[in-house]
Amino acid sequence: MGAESQAGGLDALIDGTMRPVADAASSFIFYSIELLGVEVPLIVLWLICGGVFFTVYLRFINFRGFRHAVDIIRGKYLNHDDPGQITQFQALSTAVSGTVGIGNIAGVAVAISIGGPGATFWLIVAGLLGMSTKLAECTLGVMFRKYEGGVVSGGPMYYLEKGLALRNWPRLGKSLGVFYAASMVIGCLGIGNMFQSNQAAAILIDVTGGADSLFAGASWAIGLILAVAVGVVIIGGITSIAATTSRLVPGMALLYVLTALLVIGMNYEKIPGAFVAIWNGAFNPQGISGGIIGVMIIGFRRAVFSNEAGLGSAAIAHATARTKEPVSEGFVALLEPFIDTVVICTITALVIITTVYDPALAGQSVAGIELTTRAFASTLSWSPVPLSLAAILFAYSTMIAWSYYGLKAFTYLVGDYKIADIGFKLFFLSFVVLGSAIELSALIDLSDAIVFIVAIPNLLGLYLMAPLIKRELSAYEEKYLS
């Protein structure tokens, strides 16, 4: 399948919309209410409320705890004898590899094309709020993780079951845990697998000649190569995944960020004007997409879909971290939305605003990948090559991380058996090939919708266990930060 037809599904996902073939699932998860004349998706509102609640409830820990989080990553409190399977830096790398993806390249472009530069401001705000949610869910991930045969398992399905049982809601906790796990198993095949391999194939075909590419009409071959590359890593479990992502994530992020900073630096005279446009557009958008509320929702929606704060997926990786203090891993996790949204998405926005953004086109949806590529190429004619390489690496690392998320959800449902482990990995890899070779349709729409459905039980559990989180945080701060 050619790159043009494959890429058609990208902006449908990036823009937060779903194709008609999955109307039942998409209308449920993206159901909206009208607020001051603007359609606000309920799932976005649900995730934003979580960020606001935990930021206030935990006394702005996203700002107070930032320096301490960096100290932990630097190894200041490192103890190799602490329980767990991987280092805290490796846990962070694994989780970041699952969030930093094509959306950071294309999604920001769509947000700006619809909401103008002001959407960037609200994207940053949402990223900062998401830091508090990440701390809450990843703290619980370590608190209620399970050890069995030297293997650590954790995530929302475990803390919903065990944590709510501790709060005297055992049946509710078990039901929410099973619902979360089942949804994650289905959802990981879409947004964390088929979508990634599909877009990686589309990008590779495009950068190697489009219709004249060696892979034109043979995208399944790209999928097969990706499946082998993913399989080599995931067959070794979380230690192999963590070892790979701890090397891959810094490299791919550095490649993208340095290229972007070079473009911004070569247009340095436009930087002050870009920040003015972002600020003015956030509070005085001149009616674009419903005024201030419209631009705010566009920015928030792009951020919450990018950093996954509130979905609980990152807690599955962080649960395996080597630490005896659950809150310390929460501090590490709060860096993820900052890296993913505040840094990488903002840099992407500045590239676009300082190069090709045209205010006359504000309010019109355009192809995300196309606009971002055009922005880079306008300054550096050779930049589409490293940009494409970064996008493919983003897709690859996302598949690695989401294979682990899906596996842990699957083994929660059926048990930690060797045959279940191998069977799921082979099943996951088969979908890597399938995703690259077919036009995305009902299955991927449904699985993508289900991934966002998991935010409902996850955040509900976080609210109910908020006193536990606050108590753990207070004890930790008294011990380490007093």
SEKOL-522996 format. One line per 8 residues: number of its first residue (from 1); for each residue y, z, x of N, C-alpha, C. Coordinates in steps of 0.1 Angstrom, whole numbers. Each point is the difference from the previous one (the first is absolute). Example, Ala and Ser with C-alpha at 12.3 -4.5 7.8 and 13.67 -1.06 7.14 Angstrom:
1> -57:78:132:12:0:-9:12:0:9 ~ 11:-7:-4:11:0:9:11:8:-8
***
This chain:
1> -12:0:8:12:0:-8:12:0:9 ~ 10:-8:-4:12:-1:9:9:12:-1 ~ 9:1:10:9:11:1:9:1:-12 ~ 5:-11:-4:10:0:-11:-6:6:-13 ~ -12:-4:-4:-5:6:-12:-5:14:2 ~ -4:4:12:-4:13:2:11:10:0 ~ 11:-4:6:12:9:1:6:2:-14 ~ -4:-7:-10:7:1:-13:-1:14:-6
9> -11:7:3:-1:13:-5:7:11:7 ~ 6:-3:11:7:10:8:11:6:-7 ~ 10:-8:-4:12:5:-6:-2:7:-14 ~ -11:-4:-6:-4:6:-13:-3:15:3 ~ -7:3:11:-3:14:3:12:7:6 ~ 7:-7:9:12:6:7:11:4:-11 ~ 2:-9:-9:10:2:-10:-4:11:-11 ~ -12:5:1:-4:10:-9:-5:-5:-13
17> -3:-13:-1:-5:-6:-12:-14:-5:2 ~ -7:-2:-11:-14:-4:0:-2:-12:-8 ~ -9:-9:4:-3:-12:-8:-6:3:-13 ~ 1:-9:-10:-5:2:-13:-14:2:-2 ~ -8:-4:10:-15:1:-1:-4:15:0 ~ 8:9:3:-4:14:0:10:8:-8 ~ 4:-6:-11:11:6:-9:-3:15:-3 ~ -13:3:-4:-3:13:-5:3:11:11
25> -5:-3:12:2:10:11:14:0:4 ~ 6:-12:2:14:0:5:10:6:-9 ~ -2:-3:-13:10:5:-10:-1:15:-1 ~ -12:5:3:-1:15:-1:7:6:12 ~ -3:-5:12:5:7:12:15:-4:3 ~ 5:-11:-5:13:-4:2:8:1:-13 ~ -4:8:-10:7:2:-12:13:6:3 ~ 11:-5:-7:13:4:4:7:6:-12
33> 11:8:3:9:5:-10:13:-5:3 ~ 9:-1:-10:14:-5:3:9:11:2 ~ 7:0:12:9:10:3:14:-6:4 ~ 9:2:-9:14:-6:1:-1:-15:2 ~ -9:-6:-8:-1:-14:0:-9:-6:11 ~ -6:8:7:-9:-4:11:-14:4:-2 ~ -10:-10:2:-14:3:-2:-5:8:12 ~ -5:12:-2:-4:9:11:-15:2:-1
41> -9:-5:9:-14:2:-1:-3:15:1 ~ -9:4:-9:-3:15:-1:-7:5:12 ~ -8:-9:7:-7:5:12:10:2:11 ~ 10:-8:1:10:2:10:8:13:-3 ~ 3:3:-13:7:12:-4:-8:12:4 ~ -13:-1:-3:-10:11:3:0:3:15 ~ 0:-10:8:-1:2:15:14:6:5 ~ 11:-5:-6:13:4:4:1:15:-3
49> -4:4:-12:1:14:-5:-8:9:10 ~ -12:-5:4:-7:8:10:7:2:13 ~ 7:-10:5:7:1:12:12:10:-1 ~ 7:-1:-12:12:9:-2:-5:14:-2 ~ -11:2:-7:-5:14:-3:-4:7:13 ~ -8:-7:8:-5:7:13:11:1:10 ~ 10:-9:0:11:2:9:8:12:-3 ~ 3:2:-13:7:12:-4:-8:13:1
57> -13:-1:-5:-9:11:-1:-3:6:14 ~ -1:-9:9:-4:4:14:12:1:9 ~ 12:1:-6:13:3:6:3:-11:11 ~ -1:-12:-4:4:-12:9:-8:0:13 ~ -13:2:-1:-8:1:12:0:-14:7 ~ 3:-10:-7:0:-14:6:11:0:11 ~ 10:7:-1:11:1:10:-3:11:10 ~ -3:12:-6:-2:12:8:-11:-1:10
65> -11:-7:-5:-12:-1:8:-2:-12:9 ~ 11:-8:1:-2:-13:7:-2:3:15 ~ 8:8:6:-1:3:14:-14:6:4 ~ -4:9:-9:-13:7:2:-12:-10:-1 ~ 2:-10:-9:-11:-10:-1:-1:-9:13 ~ 12:-3:5:0:-7:13:-7:8:11 ~ 3:13:0:-6:9:11:-15:0:-1 ~ -5:0:-13:-15:0:-2:-6:-13:6
73> 7:-11:-4:-5:-13:5:0:-1:15 ~ 10:6:6:1:0:15:-10:8:7 ~ -8:8:-8:-11:8:5:4:14:4 ~ 12:5:-5:4:13:4:-9:11:-5 ~ -7:-2:-11:-9:10:-6:-14:-4:1 ~ -3:-10:9:-14:-6:0:-10:10:5 ~ -11:1:-7:-11:8:4:-13:-8:-3 ~ -7:-4:11:-12:-8:-2:-12:7:-7
81> 1:13:-1:-10:8:-6:2:2:-15 ~ 11:-5:-5:2:1:-14:-10:-9:-8 ~ -3:4:-12:-10:-8:-8:6:-13:-4 ~ -8:-10:-1:4:-14:-4:-7:-10:8 ~ 2:-13:-3:-6:-11:7:9:-8:9 ~ 13:-1:-4:9:-8:8:13:8:2 ~ 8:-5:10:13:7:3:10:-3:-11 ~ 10:8:-1:10:-1:-10:8:-13:2
89> 2:-4:12:6:-13:2:-8:-12:-5 ~ -13:1:2:-10:-10:-5:0:0:-16 ~ 1:12:-6:0:0:-14:13:-6:-5 ~ 11:2:6:13:-6:-4:-1:-15:2 ~ -6:-5:11:-1:-14:2:-9:-7:-10 ~ -11:7:-4:-9:-6:-10:7:-1:-13 ~ 7:10:-4:7:0:-13:12:-10:0 ~ 7:-1:11:11:-10:1:-5:-14:0
97> -12:-2:5:-6:-13:0:-3:-5:-14 ~ -3:10:-9:-2:-3:-14:12:-3:-8 ~ 12:4:5:12:-1:-8:9:-11:6 ~ 1:-2:13:8:-10:6:-8:-13:-2 ~ 6:-9:-8:-7:-13:-2:10:-11:-4 ~ -5:-10:-6:8:-12:-4:12:4:-9 ~ -2:10:-7:11:5:-9:12:3:8 ~ -1:5:12:11:4:8:8:-12:5
105> -7:-12:1:6:-12:4:6:-8:-12 ~ -8:-1:-11:3:-8:-11:7:8:-11 ~ -5:12:-3:5:8:-11:15:3:1 ~ 5:3:12:14:3:1:8:-12:-3 ~ -4:-12:4:7:-12:-3:2:-2:-15 ~ -11:3:-8:0:-1:-14:10:10:-6 ~ -1:12:5:9:11:-5:15:-4:2 ~ 3:-6:11:14:-4:3:4:-12:-8
113> -9:-9:-1:4:-12:-8:2:3:-14 ~ -6:10:-6:2:4:-14:11:10:-1 ~ 0:10:8:10:11:-2:11:0:10 ~ 1:-10:9:11:0:10:-3:10:11 ~ 9:1:10:-1:9:11:-1:14:-4 ~ 6:4:-12:0:14:-4:-14:5:-3 ~ -10:-8:-2:-13:4:-3:-6:7:13 ~ 6:-4:12:-5:6:12:3:15:1
121> 12:4:-5:4:14:0:-10:8:-8 ~ -3:-5:-12:-9:8:-9:-15:0:5 ~ -3:-11:7:-13:-1:7:-1:12:10 ~ 11:2:8:0:10:10:-1:14:-7 ~ 7:2:-10:0:13:-8:-14:3:-5 ~ -7:-10:-5:-13:2:-5:-10:3:11 ~ 2:-7:12:-8:3:11:1:15:5 ~ 12:5:0:3:14:4:-6:9:-10
129> 0:-3:-13:-6:9:-10:-15:0:1 ~ -5:-12:3:-15:-1:2:-6:8:11 ~ 8:4:10:-4:8:11:-5:14:-5 ~ 7:5:-10:-5:13:-6:-13:-1:-7 ~ -1:-11:-8:-13:-2:-7:-12:-1:10 ~ 3:-8:10:-11:-2:10:-4:14:7 ~ 10:8:3:-4:13:5:-8:8:-9 ~ 3:0:-13:-7:7:-10:-15:-4:-1
137> -2:-13:-2:-14:-5:-2:-8:1:13 ~ 6:-2:11:-8:0:13:-3:15:4 ~ 8:9:-4:-3:14:2:-12:4:-8 ~ 0:-4:-12:-12:3:-9:-12:-7:5 ~ 1:-12:6:-11:-8:5:-8:8:11 ~ 8:7:9:-7:8:10:-5:13:-6 ~ 8:6:-9:-4:13:-6:-14:-1:-6 ~ -3:-11:-7:-12:-1:-8:-10:-10:5
145> 1:-3:13:-9:-10:5:-14:6:1 ~ -10:-9:1:-14:4:1:-7:-4:13 ~ -8:10:6:-7:-3:12:-15:-1:-3 ~ -6:-11:4:-14:-1:-2:-6:-9:11 ~ -9:7:8:-7:-7:11:10:-5:11 ~ 11:7:2:9:-4:10:10:-10:-5 ~ -1:-4:-13:9:-10:-6:10:7:-9 ~ 12:-4:1:11:6:-9:3:-10:-11
153> 1:5:-12:4:-8:-12:11:7:-7 ~ 10:-7:-5:11:6:-7:8:-10:-8 ~ 10:4:-6:9:-8:-8:2:5:-14 ~ 7:-7:-8:3:5:-14:-12:4:-8 ~ -11:-8:1:-12:4:-8:-5:13:3 ~ 1:5:13:-5:13:4:10:11:-4 ~ 13:-3:3:10:11:-3:2:1:-15 ~ -2:-11:-8:1:2:-14:-11:8:-6
161> -12:-2:5:-12:8:-4:1:14:4 ~ 2:3:13:-1:13:5:13:8:-2 ~ 11:-7:1:13:7:-2:3:4:-14 ~ -4:-8:-10:2:3:-14:-10:10:-4 ~ -12:0:6:-10:11:-3:6:13:5 ~ 7:0:11:6:13:5:11:4:-10 ~ 6:-9:-7:10:3:-10:-5:2:-14 ~ -14:1:0:-7:3:-13:0:-12:-10
169> 0:-12:6:-1:-12:-8:-12:-9:6 ~ -12:6:1:-11:-8:7:-4:-13:-7 ~ 0:0:-13:-4:-12:-7:10:-11:1 ~ 13:4:-1:11:-9:2:0:-6:14 ~ -2:9:10:0:-5:14:-11:-9:3 ~ -12:2:-5:-12:-9:2:3:-13:-7 ~ 5:0:-12:2:-12:-7:11:-9:7 ~ 11:6:4:10:-7:7:-5:-5:14
177> -9:8:7:-5:-5:12:-9:-12:-1 ~ -9:0:-10:-8:-11:-3:8:-13:-3 ~ 10:2:-9:8:-11:-4:7:-6:12 ~ 6:9:8:7:-5:12:-9:-8:9 ~ -12:5:3:-10:-6:9:-4:-14:-5 ~ -4:0:-13:-4:-13:-6:11:-10:0 ~ 12:4:-3:11:-9:1:3:-5:14 ~ -1:8:9:2:-3:14:-11:-10:5
185> -12:2:-4:-11:-10:4:3:-14:-4 ~ 4:-1:-13:4:-13:-5:13:-5:6 ~ 10:8:1:13:-4:4:0:-4:15 ~ -8:6:8:0:-3:15:-4:-15:2 ~ -8:-5:-9:-4:-14:2:11:-10:-3 ~ 10:4:-6:11:-9:-3:12:1:10 ~ 8:10:-2:12:1:8:-3:3:15 ~ -11:7:3:-3:3:13:-11:-9:7
193> -3:-11:-7:-11:-9:5:3:-14:-3 ~ -3:-5:-13:2:-14:-3:14:-5:1 ~ 10:8:-4:14:-4:1:3:-2:15 ~ -4:9:8:3:0:15:-6:-13:6 ~ -13:-2:-2:-7:-11:6:5:-13:-5 ~ 4:-1:-13:6:-12:-6:13:-3:6 ~ 9:9:2:13:-2:6:-1:-3:15 ~ -9:7:7:-2:-3:14:-5:-14:2
201> -9:-5:-8:-4:-14:0:11:-10:-3 ~ 8:4:-10:11:-9:-3:10:-1:11 ~ 3:11:6:10:0:11:-5:-8:12 ~ -13:3:4:-6:-7:11:0:-15:-2 ~ -4:-5:-12:0:-14:-3:14:-6:1 ~ 9:7:-5:14:-5:0:5:-1:14 ~ -2:10:9:5:0:13:-7:-10:10 ~ -12:-4:-4:-8:-9:8:1:-15:-6
209> 10:-2:-8:2:-14:-5:-1:-3:-14 ~ -2:10:-8:-1:-2:-15:-11:-9:-4 ~ 3:-11:-7:-10:-9:-5:-8:-7:12 ~ 6:0:12:-6:-6:11:-7:10:9 ~ 0:13:-4:-7:10:7:-15:-2:1 ~ -5:5:11:-15:0:2:-7:7:-11 ~ 7:10:-5:-6:9:-11:3:-5:-14 ~ 8:-10:-1:3:-5:-14:-12:-4:-7
217> -2:6:-12:-12:-3:-8:-12:8:5 ~ 1:8:10:-11:8:5:5:15:3 ~ 7:5:-10:6:13:2:-12:11:1 ~ -11:-4:-6:-12:9:1:-3:4:14 ~ 2:-10:9:-3:2:14:9:11:6 ~ 13:1:-4:9:10:4:-5:14:-5 ~ -5:-1:-13:-5:13:-6:-12:5:7 ~ -9:-9:5:-12:3:7:4:7:13
225> 10:-6:7:4:5:13:6:14:-2 ~ 8:2:-11:6:13:-3:-10:10:-3 ~ -10:-4:-8:-11:9:-4:-8:5:12 ~ -2:-9:10:-7:5:12:9:9:8 ~ 12:-3:1:10:8:7:1:14:-6 ~ 1:0:-13:1:13:-8:-13:8:2 ~ -12:-7:-2:-13:6:1:-2:7:13 ~ 4:-7:11:-2:6:14:6:14:1
233> 12:2:-7:7:12:0:-6:10:-9 ~ -2:-3:-13:-3:10:-10:-15:4:1 ~ -8:-7:7:-14:4:1:-1:13:7 ~ 9:3:9:0:13:7:6:12:-7 ~ 5:-2:-12:5:11:-8:15:3:4 ~ 4:12:-4:14:4:1:4:1:15 ~ -9:4:9:4:1:14:3:-14:6 ~ -8:-10:-4:3:-13:5:12:-6:-7
241> 2:2:-12:12:-4:-8:13:6:7 ~ -1:13:2:12:7:6:3:-5:14 ~ -10:-2:8:2:-5:14:6:-14:-1 ~ -4:-8:-9:6:-14:-1:14:1:-5 ~ 3:7:-11:13:0:-6:10:7:9 ~ -4:10:8:9:7:9:5:-9:11 ~ -7:-11:3:4:-10:9:8:-11:-7 ~ -6:-4:-11:5:-12:-7:13:2:-7
249> 2:12:-7:12:2:-8:12:1:9 ~ 1:8:10:12:0:8:3:-14:6 ~ -10:-8:4:2:-13:5:6:-10:-10 ~ -6:0:-12:4:-10:-10:14:4:-5 ~ 2:13:-2:13:4:-4:11:-3:10 ~ -3:2:13:9:-3:10:4:-15:1 ~ -11:-8:-1:2:-14:0:10:-5:-11 ~ -2:6:-12:9:-4:-11:14:6:1
257> 1:13:4:12:6:1:9:-6:11 ~ -6:-3:11:8:-5:11:5:-14:-3 ~ -8:-8:-7:4:-14:-4:12:2:-10 ~ -2:9:-9:11:2:-10:13:5:6 ~ -1:10:10:11:5:6:7:-11:9 ~ -7:-9:5:5:-11:8:9:-9:-9 ~ -5:-2:-12:7:-8:-10:13:7:-4 ~ -1:13:-3:11:8:-4:11:0:11
265> -5:2:13:8:1:11:8:-12:3 ~ -6:-12:-3:7:-13:2:10:-3:-11 ~ -1:8:-10:10:-1:-11:8:13:-2 ~ 2:7:12:6:13:0:14:1:-7 ~ 7:-11:0:13:0:-6:-1:1:-16 ~ -11:-2:-5:-2:1:-15:-6:13:-4 ~ -3:9:9:-7:12:-3:10:9:-8 ~ 12:2:4:9:9:-8:1:-5:-15
273> 2:-13:-1:1:-6:-13:-13:2:-8 ~ -12:0:6:-12:2:-6:-1:14:-6 ~ 4:10:8:0:14:-5:10:2:-12 ~ 11:-7:1:10:1:-11:-6:-6:-13 ~ -7:-11:2:-6:-7:-12:-11:9:-6 ~ -8:7:9:-10:8:-5:6:12:-8 ~ 10:6:5:6:12:-6:7:-5:-13 ~ 9:-10:1:7:-5:-12:-10:-5:-11
281> -11:-7:4:-9:-5:-9:-8:11:-7 ~ -2:12:7:-7:11:-6:7:6:-12 ~ 14:0:1:7:8:-10:10:-9:-8 ~ 2:-13:5:9:-9:-7:-6:-14:0 ~ -12:-1:-6:-7:-13:1:5:-11:-9 ~ 11:2:-7:7:-11:-8:-10:-6:-10 ~ -8:9:-6:-8:-5:-11:-13:-6:4 ~ -3:-1:13:-13:-6:4:-12:7:-5
289> -9:-6:-7:-12:6:-5:2:13:-7 ~ 10:0:-8:2:12:-9:9:10:7 ~ 8:-3:10:9:10:5:-7:9:10 ~ 6:12:1:-5:10:10:-14:4:-3 ~ -4:3:-13:-13:4:-4:-10:-11:4 ~ 4:-13:-3:-9:-11:4:-3:-1:14 ~ 10:1:9:-1:-1:14:-8:12:5 ~ 2:12:-5:-7:12:4:-15:-2:-3
297> -3:-4:-12:-15:-2:-3:-6:-10:9 ~ 7:-11:3:-6:-11:9:-3:6:13 ~ 9:8:6:-2:6:13:-11:11:-1 ~ 0:8:-10:-10:10:-1:-14:-6:-2 ~ -1:-11:-8:-13:-6:-3:-6:-6:13 ~ 9:-6:8:-5:-6:12:-5:10:10 ~ 7:12:0:-4:11:10:-13:6:-4 ~ -1:4:-13:-12:7:-4:-13:-9:1
305> 2:-13:-2:-11:-9:2:-3:-3:14 ~ 9:3:9:-2:-2:14:-6:12:7 ~ 5:12:-2:-5:11:8:-11:8:-7 ~ -3:-3:-12:-12:6:-7:1:15:-2 ~ 12:6:1:2:14:-2:-3:3:-15 ~ -9:9:-2:-4:3:-14:-13:-6:-4 ~ -5:-10:7:-13:-6:-3:-11:9:6 ~ 2:8:10:-10:8:6:-9:-6:10
313> 1:-13:2:-9:-8:9:1:6:14 ~ 12:3:5:2:4:14:-8:14:2 ~ -1:8:-10:-6:13:2:-15:-2:4 ~ -6:-11:-4:-14:-3:4:-1:-1:15 ~ 9:-6:7:0:-1:14:4:13:7 ~ 11:6:-5:5:12:6:-10:12:-1 ~ -9:-1:-10:-9:11:-1:-9:2:12 ~ -2:-11:7:-9:0:12:7:5:13
321> 13:3:-1:7:3:12:-5:13:6 ~ 1:1:13:-4:12:7:11:11:0 ~ -1:9:-9:10:11:-2:-6:11:-8 ~ 4:12:3:-4:12:-8:11:4:-10 ~ 11:-7:1:11:3:-9:3:-12:-9 ~ -4:1:-13:2:-11:-9:14:-5:-1 ~ 10:9:1:14:-4:-2:5:-8:12 ~ -6:2:12:4:-7:12:-3:-15:-3
329> -11:-3:-7:-3:-14:-3:9:-6:-10 ~ 5:9:-9:10:-4:-10:13:-4:7 ~ 4:7:11:12:-3:7:-2:-14:7 ~ -12:-2:6:-3:-13:6:2:-11:-11 ~ -5:2:-11:-1:-11:-11:14:-3:-5 ~ 10:9:1:13:-3:-5:7:-10:8 ~ -5:-3:12:6:-10:8:-3:-14:-5 ~ -11:-2:-8:-5:-13:-4:11:-8:-8
337> 5:6:-11:11:-7:-8:12:-3:9 ~ 3:9:9:11:-3:9:-2:-12:9 ~ -12:-1:6:-3:-12:8:-1:-12:-9 ~ -8:1:-10:-3:-12:-9:13:-5:-7 ~ 7:9:-6:11:-4:-9:14:1:6 ~ 3:12:5:13:2:6:3:-8:12 ~ -10:-2:9:2:-8:12:-4:-14:-2 ~ -12:-4:-3:-5:-14:0:7:-8:-11
345> 0:6:-12:6:-7:-12:15:-2:2 ~ 7:10:6:14:-1:2:3:-10:10 ~ -8:-1:11:3:-10:10:-2:-14:-6 ~ -11:-2:-8:-2:-13:-7:13:-3:-8 ~ 5:9:-7:12:-2:-9:12:-4:9 ~ 2:6:11:11:-3:9:-1:-14:5 ~ -13:-4:4:-2:-14:4:5:-10:-10 ~ -4:2:-13:3:-9:-11:15:0:-2
353> 6:12:-1:14:1:-4:9:-6:11 ~ -3:2:12:8:-5:11:-2:-15:3 ~ -10:-6:-6:-2:-14:3:1:-10:-13 ~ -9:1:-9:0:-11:-10:3:5:-14 ~ 3:13:-2:2:4:-14:13:-6:-5 ~ -2:-5:-13:11:-7:-6:3:8:-13 ~ 12:6:-1:3:8:-13:0:-9:-12 ~ 2:-13:1:0:-9:-11:-14:0:-7
361> -11:3:8:-13:0:-5:-5:13:-5 ~ 9:11:0:-4:13:-4:-5:0:-15 ~ -11:7:-2:-5:0:-14:-11:-10:-2 ~ -3:-8:10:-10:-11:-1:-12:4:9 ~ -12:-1:-6:-12:3:8:-3:-12:8 ~ -3:2:13:-4:-10:9:-12:4:8 ~ -7:-9:6:-12:3:7:3:9:12 ~ -7:11:0:3:11:10:-3:-5:14
369> -13:-5:3:-3:-5:13:9:-11:5 ~ 3:-9:-10:9:-11:4:14:4:4 ~ 6:10:-7:13:5:3:0:7:13 ~ -10:9:2:0:7:13:-2:-9:12 ~ -9:-10:-1:-3:-9:10:13:-8:3 ~ 7:-4:-10:12:-8:2:11:9:7 ~ 0:13:-3:10:9:6:-3:1:15 ~ -12:2:4:-4:0:14:3:-13:7
377> -4:-11:-6:1:-13:6:14:-5:2 ~ 9:6:-9:14:-5:1:7:4:13 ~ -6:11:7:5:4:12:-9:-3:12 ~ -13:2:-2:-10:-3:10:-10:-11:-6 ~ 1:-12:5:-8:-10:-5:-15:2:2 ~ -3:8:10:-14:2:3:-6:13:-7 ~ 9:7:-7:-4:13:-6:-11:-1:-11 ~ -2:-11:-7:-10:0:-10:-14:2:6
385> -2:-3:13:-13:2:6:-3:15:2 ~ 9:8:6:-3:15:1:0:6:-14 ~ 9:-5:-9:0:6:-13:-13:-2:-7 ~ -6:-12:1:-13:-3:-6:-10:9:6 ~ 0:1:13:-10:8:7:1:15:-5 ~ 12:5:-1:2:14:-5:-5:1:-14 ~ 2:-10:-9:-4:1:-14:-16:0:0 ~ -6:-8:8:-15:-1:0:-5:14:6
393> 6:5:10:-4:13:5:2:11:-11 ~ 11:-1:-7:2:10:-11:-11:-1:-10 ~ -4:-12:-4:-11:-2:-10:-13:5:6 ~ -3:-2:12:-12:4:6:-1:15:1 ~ 10:7:4:0:14:1:-1:7:-14 ~ 7:-6:-10:-1:5:-13:-15:-1:-5 ~ -7:-11:2:-14:-1:-4:-8:11:7 ~ 2:3:13:-7:10:7:1:14:-7
401> 13:3:-3:3:13:-6:-6:2:-14 ~ 2:-11:-8:-4:1:-14:-16:-1:-1 ~ -6:-5:10:-15:0:-1:-5:15:1 ~ 7:8:8:-3:14:1:3:7:-13 ~ 12:-3:-6:4:7:-12:-11:-3:-11 ~ -4:-13:-1:-10:-3:-10:-13:6:2 ~ -4:1:13:-13:6:4:0:14:-4 ~ 10:8:3:0:14:-3:0:3:-15
409> 7:-9:-8:0:1:-14:-14:-3:-6 ~ -7:-10:6:-13:-4:-4:-10:11:3 ~ 0:6:12:-10:10:3:3:13:-7 ~ 12:2:-5:3:12:-8:-8:-2:-13 ~ -1:-12:-5:-6:-2:-13:-16:0:1 ~ -5:-6:11:-14:-2:1:-7:9:10 ~ 8:6:9:-6:9:10:1:-7:14 ~ 0:9:10:2:-5:14:-14:-4:5
417> -5:-11:-4:-13:-5:5:3:-12:9 ~ -9:-1:10:2:-11:10:0:-14:-7 ~ -9:-1:-9:-1:-13:-7:12:-3:-8 ~ 7:10:-6:12:-1:-7:11:-5:9 ~ 1:6:12:10:-3:10:-1:-15:4 ~ -12:-4:4:-2:-14:5:2:-10:-12 ~ -6:4:-11:1:-9:-12:14:-3:-4 ~ 9:11:0:14:-2:-4:7:-9:10
425> -2:3:13:7:-8:10:-4:-15:0 ~ -12:-3:-3:-4:-14:-1:6:-6:-13 ~ 1:8:-10:6:-5:-13:15:-3:2 ~ 6:9:7:15:-1:3:2:-13:8 ~ -8:-2:11:2:-11:8:-3:-14:-7 ~ -9:0:-9:-2:-12:-8:12:-4:-8 ~ 8:10:-4:12:-2:-8:12:-5:9 ~ -1:3:13:10:-6:9:-1:-15:1
433> -13:-5:1:-2:-14:0:3:-6:-14 ~ -4:6:-10:3:-5:-14:15:-1:-2 ~ 7:10:4:15:1:-3:7:-11:7 ~ -4:-4:12:6:-11:8:-2:-14:-6 ~ -11:-1:-8:-4:-13:-4:3:-4:-15 ~ 4:10:-8:2:-3:-14:15:2:-4 ~ 4:-5:-11:13:2:-5:0:14:-7 ~ 9:9:3:0:13:-5:2:-1:-15
441> -9:7:-8:1:0:-14:-3:13:-6 ~ -7:1:-11:-1:12:-8:-6:12:8 ~ -9:-2:8:-6:11:8:10:7:8 ~ 8:-7:8:9:6:9:12:6:-8 ~ 4:-6:-11:10:6:-9:-4:13:-5 ~ -13:1:-5:-5:12:-5:-1:11:10 ~ -5:-4:12:-2:10:11:13:5:5 ~ 10:-9:1:14:5:4:6:10:-10
449> -2:-3:-13:5:9:-10:-7:13:1 ~ -13:0:2:-8:12:1:5:9:11 ~ 4:-6:12:4:8:11:12:8:-4 ~ 10:-6:-8:11:8:-3:-3:10:-12 ~ -10:-2:-7:-4:9:-10:-4:14:6 ~ -5:0:13:-5:12:6:12:9:2 ~ 12:-5:0:12:9:2:1:10:-12 ~ -6:-3:-11:1:9:-12:-8:12:2
457> -13:0:3:-7:12:2:4:7:13 ~ 4:-8:10:3:6:13:13:9:-2 ~ 11:-6:-5:12:8:-2:-2:12:-10 ~ -8:-2:-10:-2:10:-9:-6:12:7 ~ -10:-3:8:-7:11:8:10:6:10 ~ 9:-8:6:10:6:9:9:10:-7 ~ 4:-4:-12:9:9:-7:-7:13:-3 ~ -12:-1:-5:-8:12:-3:-3:9:12
465> -1:-6:11:-3:7:13:12:3:8 ~ 12:-3:-5:13:2:7:1:14:6 ~ -3:11:-8:1:13:5:-9:2:13 ~ -12:-5:0:-9:1:12:7:-7:12 ~ 6:-12:-2:6:-7:11:12:8:5 ~ 8:6:-9:12:7:4:-4:13:8 ~ -11:6:-5:-4:13:7:-5:-3:14 ~ -8:-11:1:-5:-4:14:12:-4:9
473> 10:-7:-6:11:-4:8:8:12:5 ~ 2:9:-9:8:12:4:-7:8:11 ~ -13:2:-1:-8:7:10:1:-7:13 ~ -1:-13:0:0:-8:12:14:0:7 ~ 10:-1:-8:14:1:6:3:13:6 ~ -5:11:-7:2:14:6:-7:1:13 ~ -12:-7:1:-8:1:13:5:-8:11 ~ 5:-12:-3:3:-10:10:15:-3:1
481> 7:2:-10:14:-5:0:11:11:-2 ~ -5:12:-1:9:11:-2:8:3:13
***
